[in-house]
Amino acid sequence: MSISSKDIIVEKVKTSKIDQIDFENLAFGSVFTDHMLICTYKNGAWETPKITPYQPITLDPSSKIFHYGQSIFEGMKAYKDKNNDVFLFRPLENHKRFNISAERMCIPQIPEDYFMEGLIALLNLEKDFIPTQEGSSLYIRPFMFASGNGFHASPADEYKFIIAFAPSGAYFSGKVKVLIEEKYSRSANGGVGYAKAGGNYAGQFYPTQLAVAKGYNQVIWTDDTNHEFIEEAGAMNIFVRINDTLLTGPTSDRILDGITRKSILEIAKDLGIKTEVRKITVKEVVDAAKDGSLKEMFGAGTAAVISPISGFGFRDTDYDLPELENSYGLLLKKTITDIQYNKSEDKYGWRVKVNA
């Protein structure tokens, strides 16, 4: 079964809450739009998607999401240009990765037309919620979870697919200080680290809070075997610049295939920045910090785009990174955001205009 936006059932709110939102002072992901999209998988098939007023979800206490953690999500954004036209950035990559996550978590995959037609129908209804302040955007959260009931340890027979929106300001402000983690692991070989599964992030919170208590903002995750290689920065992919070469680790069972990551690699190549995709040892990063060849480090992801790292801690020693005028991170962030906000040419075909 395929659908179009005309097939989607729409129930509008009686009164919008848009006048209650302070668009000049938006936190990230804490206020929400009037409506959400919901679609149920039941009896082996997807039902017709519905757009309803944003509201709580009622679930049975035996719903399997509470017991066995079948839950996945994506992170996307919608942008407005100076003409109030609306754009998405590489949305089909999000759909593709969503279904990769679904397969790994034994969740039914969502058809492309359900994902895209539902998203666009909801965007057309909520386009006035897209902020226009510098650095702001409409954060988009598609997610899916097991709503079927039962205490037996097996995949559910019913699932909910939902899309909700949050007009948001910048995810991070300023640079962050990170701690290289040597005890806890984010993920393991053969695990679910490459999937955007909710449990991946829940498992990060405790070691991150331990790092925060020591004066750091985030954790740099290392491999699960010997903690020899750096892999991710918090919930983001990580890039390291040694001299004039930009390094990032290869994707694997443990590392998320970030859409911002792959965009950075392609743009960097076009800008003449030398890049290497390979394993990066903790030792070479520490040695580079000591001899001055470590120029910059940054996290990369949808929420922050690029989050500069000001310094890192390792085995009770802190290493500060220099302030650069020719920062690769800032150049790459500007290049990506100019594409996203329709301020520059998009020769890659990544920017998708949403037609009302």
C-alpha positions in Angstrom: 0.0 0.0 0.0 1.3 3.5 -0.9 0.0 6.8 0.3 0.0 10.5 -0.6 -0.5 13.5 1.6 -4.2 13.5 0.6 -4.6 10.1 2.3 -3.5 11.4 5.7 -6.2 12.1 8.2 -5.9 15.5 9.8 -7.5 16.7 13.1 -6.5 20.3 13.8 -6.3 22.0 17.1 -9.1 24.5 18.0 -6.6 27.1 19.3 -2.9 27.4 18.3 -0.3 27.9 21.0 2.1 29.6 18.7 1.6 33.0 20.4 2.9 31.5 23.7 6.3 30.7 22.2 9.2 33.2 22.7 11.0 32.7 19.4 13.7 35.1 20.5 14.8 32.8 23.4 14.4 29.2 22.2 16.0 26.4 24.2 16.7 23.2 22.3 13.9 20.7 22.0 11.8 21.9 25.0 8.7 23.5 23.3 6.6 21.8 20.8 4.2 22.6 17.9 0.5 22.2 17.8 0.3 18.9 16.0 2.1 15.5 15.6 1.8 12.6 13.2 1.1 9.1 14.4 0.8 5.9 12.5 0.2 2.4 14.0 1.6 -0.9 12.7 -0.9 -3.7 13.6 -1.8 -7.1 12.2 1.2 -7.0 9.9 0.5 -3.8 8.1 0.8 0.0 8.5 -2.5 1.8 9.1 -3.4 5.2 7.6 -1.3 8.0 9.2 -3.0 10.6 11.3 -2.1 14.2 12.2 -3.6 15.0 15.6 -3.1 17.7 18.2 0.1 17.2 20.1 -0.9 15.2 23.2 0.2 12.5 25.6 0.2 8.9 24.5 -1.7 6.3 26.5 -0.1 2.9 26.8 -0.8 -0.4 28.6 1.7 -1.1 31.5 2.6 -4.3 29.7 3.6 -2.4 26.5 6.9 -3.9 25.4 8.7 -0.6 25.1 8.8 -0.5 28.9 10.3 -3.9 29.3 12.4 -4.7 26.3 13.4 -1.3 24.9 12.4 -1.6 21.3 12.7 2.1 20.4 14.5 4.0 17.6 14.5 7.6 16.5 16.0 10.1 14.1 17.1 13.7 14.3 16.3 16.2 11.4 15.7 19.9 10.9 13.6 22.2 8.8 14.9 25.6 7.8 13.4 28.8 6.4 15.2 31.2 4.1 14.7 34.9 3.8 11.8 34.3 1.4 10.1 32.1 4.0 10.6 29.0 1.8 11.0 25.8 3.7 13.8 23.3 3.3 15.0 19.9 4.6 18.5 18.6 4.5 19.1 15.1 3.0 15.8 13.7 4.4 16.1 10.4 2.5 19.3 9.7 4.3 17.4 9.9 7.6 14.7 7.6 6.3 17.3 5.1 5.1 19.1 5.2 8.5 15.8 4.9 10.4 15.0 1.7 8.6 18.6 0.4 9.3 17.9 1.0 13.0 14.5 -0.6 12.7 15.9 -3.8 11.2 18.6 -4.1 13.9 16.0 -3.7 16.7 13.6 -6.1 15.0 11.0 -3.3 14.4 9.0 -3.2 11.1 10.5 -0.8 8.6 8.4 2.3 7.6 7.8 2.8 3.9 9.4 5.9 2.3 6.1 7.4 1.3 4.7 7.1 4.9 7.8 8.7 6.2 8.2 11.5 3.6 4.5 12.2 2.9 3.7 12.3 6.6 6.6 14.6 7.3 5.8 17.0 4.5 2.1 17.1 5.4 3.0 17.9 9.0 5.5 20.5 7.9 3.0 22.3 5.7 0.6 22.4 8.7 3.2 23.7 11.1 5.4 25.9 8.9 4.7 29.0 10.9 6.5 27.4 13.8 9.8 27.3 11.9 12.0 30.0 13.5 13.9 32.5 11.4 16.4 33.7 14.1 20.1 33.1 13.3 21.1 29.5 14.2 17.5 28.5 14.9 15.5 25.8 13.1 12.6 23.4 13.5 13.9 20.2 15.1 12.2 17.1 13.7 12.0 13.9 15.8 10.7 10.8 14.0 10.6 7.9 16.4 9.1 4.4 16.7 8.5 2.1 19.6 6.9 -1.2 20.6 3.3 -0.5 21.8 2.2 -4.2 21.7 1.5 -5.8 25.0 3.0 -8.8 26.9 5.7 -9.7 29.4 7.2 -12.5 27.2 10.6 -11.6 25.9 10.0 -11.3 22.1 9.4 -8.6 19.5 6.0 -6.8 19.8 3.1 -7.3 17.5 2.2 -3.6 17.4 4.3 -0.4 17.0 3.8 3.3 16.9 5.5 5.6 14.5 5.4 9.3 15.5 6.8 12.6 14.2 6.9 15.6 16.5 8.4 19.0 16.0 10.2 21.4 18.4 11.2 25.0 17.3 14.7 25.2 18.7 17.7 27.5 19.2 21.3 26.4 19.1 22.1 23.0 20.7 25.4 24.1 22.1 26.8 27.5 22.7 30.5 27.9 22.8 33.2 25.2 23.0 33.1 22.1 25.1 35.7 20.4 27.2 35.7 16.6 27.0 37.1 13.6 28.9 38.6 10.6 27.1 36.8 7.6 28.7 38.7 4.5 29.6 36.3 2.4 31.7 32.8 2.6 30.2 31.9 1.9 26.6 29.2 3.3 24.4 28.8 0.2 22.3 30.5 -3.1 21.3 31.3 -5.2 18.3 28.2 -7.0 17.1 26.0 -4.6 19.1 23.6 -1.8 18.2 25.9 1.2 18.3 25.3 2.0 14.7 21.5 2.2 15.3 19.8 5.2 16.7 18.3 3.1 19.5 17.1 4.8 22.7 19.1 2.5 24.9 22.4 3.6 23.3 21.8 7.1 24.7 20.5 5.9 28.1 23.7 4.0 28.6 25.8 7.2 28.0 24.2 9.3 30.7 25.9 7.8 33.8 29.5 8.0 32.6 28.8 11.4 31.2 27.5 12.6 34.5 30.7 11.3 36.1 32.7 13.4 33.7 30.6 16.5 34.3 31.3 16.1 38.1 35.0 16.3 37.2 34.5 19.6 35.3 34.0 18.3 31.7 31.0 18.8 29.4 31.1 15.5 27.5 32.9 12.2 27.0 35.0 11.0 24.2 34.1 7.3 23.8 36.8 4.8 23.0 36.7 1.2 21.7 35.2 -1.5 24.0 38.2 -3.8 23.8 41.3 -1.9 24.9 40.1 1.7 24.9 42.9 2.4 22.4 40.9 4.2 19.7 38.7 7.3 20.0 35.3 6.8 18.4 32.7 9.3 19.2 32.2 12.6 21.1 29.2 12.3 23.3 26.3 11.6 20.9 28.2 12.9 17.9 30.8 11.7 15.4 34.3 13.1 16.1 36.8 14.8 13.9 40.5 15.5 14.7 42.8 17.8 12.8 46.5 17.0 13.1 48.5 19.6 11.3 46.4 20.1 8.1 44.8 16.7 7.9 41.3 16.1 9.1 40.7 12.6 10.6 37.6 10.7 11.5 37.1 7.1 12.4 35.4 4.6 10.0 31.8 3.6 10.6 31.3 0.2 12.2 28.9 -1.8 14.4 29.9 0.7 17.1 29.8 4.0 15.3 26.8 5.8 13.9 26.8 6.6 10.2 26.3 10.3 10.7 24.7 12.4 7.9 26.6 15.5 9.0 29.8 13.3 9.1 29.4 12.2 5.5 28.5 15.7 4.4 31.6 17.1 6.1 33.8 14.5 4.3 32.4 15.4 0.9 32.6 19.2 1.5 36.1 19.0 2.9 37.3 17.1 -0.2 35.8 19.8 -2.4 37.5 22.6 -0.3 40.9 20.9 -0.8 41.1 19.8 2.9 43.1 16.6 3.2 40.9 13.9 5.0 41.6 10.5 6.3 39.0 7.9 7.4 40.9 5.6 9.7 41.2 4.5 13.2 42.6 7.2 15.5 44.5 6.1 18.6 44.3 7.9 21.9 48.1 8.0 21.9 48.5 9.9 18.7 45.9 12.5 19.8 47.8 12.9 23.2 51.2 13.0 21.4 49.9 15.6 18.9 48.6 17.7 21.8 52.0 17.6 23.4 54.0 18.5 20.3 51.5 21.2 19.1 50.4 19.4 15.9 46.9 18.9 17.2 45.1 21.9 15.8 41.4 21.2 16.5 38.8 18.6 17.4 35.1 18.9 17.0 31.9 16.8 17.3 29.5 16.6 14.3 25.8 15.8 14.3 22.4 17.1 13.2 21.6 19.0 16.5 24.8 21.0 16.8 26.1 20.6 13.2 29.7 21.2 14.5 30.6 21.5 18.2 34.2 22.8 18.7 36.2 21.1 21.5 38.3 23.5 23.5 40.3 20.8 25.3 40.3 17.3 26.6 41.3 15.4 29.7 43.2 12.1 29.8 44.6 10.3 32.8 44.4 13.3 35.1 46.0 15.7 32.6 44.2 18.4 30.7 45.3 19.4 27.2 44.1 22.7 25.7 43.6 23.3 22.0 44.7 26.5 20.3 42.4 29.2 19.0 42.6 29.2 15.2 41.8 31.9 12.7 41.6 29.3 9.9 39.5 26.7 11.7 38.3 23.8 9.6 35.4 23.3 11.9 34.0 26.9 11.5 34.6 26.8 7.7 32.8 23.5 7.3 29.9 24.5 9.6 29.4 27.7 7.6 29.4 25.8 4.3 26.9 23.3 5.6 24.5 25.8 7.2 24.7 28.1 4.1 23.3 25.1 2.1 20.7 24.3 4.7 19.4 27.9 4.9 19.5 28.4 1.1 22.2 31.0 1.4 24.4 29.4 -1.2 24.4 27.1 -4.2 23.7 23.4 -3.4 25.7 21.5 -6.0 25.2 18.3 -4.1 21.4 18.1 -4.3 21.1 17.8 -0.5 18.6 20.7 0.1 15.0 19.6 -0.5 12.4 22.3 -0.8 9.1 21.6 0.8 6.2 22.8 -1.4 3.1 23.9 0.3 
